[in-house]
């Protein structure tokens, strides 16, 4: 199986061009194998770039634990770069089919290659039934969430996949001693208030236009970045009155520019996409 390793600000996946390669019979098992950072290729998961009847390509995304997820913002930017750079559809604006529906992506082209990608991530989903979560509120804003003996104020949003944003202090951004993201991330992910589990984001506000965040991703654990999560953090900041509609998010792997537009209610995400290497995988 021919593969390409790509990342969006450190959120790395193994990509397979299913226009040329045979679709893996059991992609969940393949995702677990290739994601292993000691015995596999090493990644946060597996993304399949497939033909689509309604878009330039279809994206299917599997977490490192083999579970299939609806969306991945960093992965989507990399899919768009791959589709352009590998001449599946060499256009500056692409339509990509995802579990969230068909999304529009605009590419910044330099020397014939896509360098940065702006994605229209669509409208945030705020109905708790659809997020889904049992926390109170429409949507849940600063809702008390108790895990591991600690109570957080959680603001919940779906960007096609579920997210919970909590605002925390500097202790969540230091690695000396116990890593609090590693401690509380899985507890929030698997809390009974989230029937389909959840992506947990720990956020420190620097100003109305700038935040720092760390993520515990559903099915993958701590990652260097989460694109849909950064979008959810942008929305959560507006809902809680902490930040403006245009936001610069600093993630461990790099920065993302976000905007929750007042004009069309859509969330826009802009960031880089990088191809690392290609190879052949033999199970």
Number of C-alpha atoms within 10 A of each C-alpha: 15 15 20 17 21 27 25 28 21 20 24 27 29 25 26 23 22 19 14 12 14 12 15 14 8 9 19 19 15 19 27 21 21 23 25 16 11 8 9 15 16 18 25 28 29 29 29 24 26 20 18 15 8 12 16 21 24 22 24 21 27 28 24 26 19 21 17 19 17 16 23 26 24 30 28 29 31 28 25 34 30 24 21 22 18 12 10 15 16 18 17 15 18 22 21 25 23 21 17 14 17 20 17 17 22 20 22 15 16 9 6 10 15 25 19 21 25 20 26 19 25 19 17 19 19 20 16 20 12 13 25 22 26 13 21 13 15 11 20 23 22 20 17 15 17 15 16 9 6 9 11 17 17 24 28 34 30 25 26 22 25 28 31 27 28 22 20 16 10 8 12 19 18 11 10 7 6 11 14 14 23 14 12 17 25 21 18 26 24 17 17 14 17 21 13 15 22 29 28 29 27 23 25 19 17 12 12 16 17 17 22 17 25 25 24 27 24 25 21 18 20 19 18 21 28 29 29 25 29 33 28 28 29 30 30 27 24 16 18 11 11 16 21 18 19 19 25 20 24 19 22 18 16 15 19 22 19 26 20 25 13 9 6 9 12 15 24 20 25 23 20 21 26 19 17 10 10 14 11 9 12 7 8
